[in-house]
């Protein structure tokens, strides 16, 4: 669980609904993408 603004919550709910996902699944997907992007950028710096 995490805390966010009502606006962010509504945006996530709409986005999740558009993609046929739960909000939890949508957030997990966003976080995993962010982690992958960060890892890729760190590898490029080496």
N, C-alpha and C positions, 0 to 999 in steps of 0.2 A: 504494500500500500504506500502511496505517496500523496503529498498535498500539492494542489495546483489551484489556480484561479478558476472561477466559474466559467469564464470565457474559454480557457484552455480545455476544461472538461467538456464543454459543449462542442468545441472543435474536434476533440478526440472522439467523442460519441458519434458525431456526424461522419467523420472519416471512417471510423470502424464500420458503421452501418453501410456506407457506400461499398466497402470491400467485403461485406459479409463476415466480419470478424467481431469478436468481443473486444471491448476496450482493453482488457488485460492482454489479449493476444496482440492487439495493435501496438500497445506500449512496448511489449517485449520485442516486436519486430523493429520498431524504431530504435530501441536501445541496442539491439544486436547489430543493426546497420551502422550505428554510431561507433560501436566498438571495432567493427571491421574496418571502417574508414580510418579511425585513429591508428589501428595496428598497421595498416597499409602505409600511412604517412610516416610512421616511425621507421618502418623498414626502408622506405625511400631515402630517409636521411642518413642511413648507414652506408 
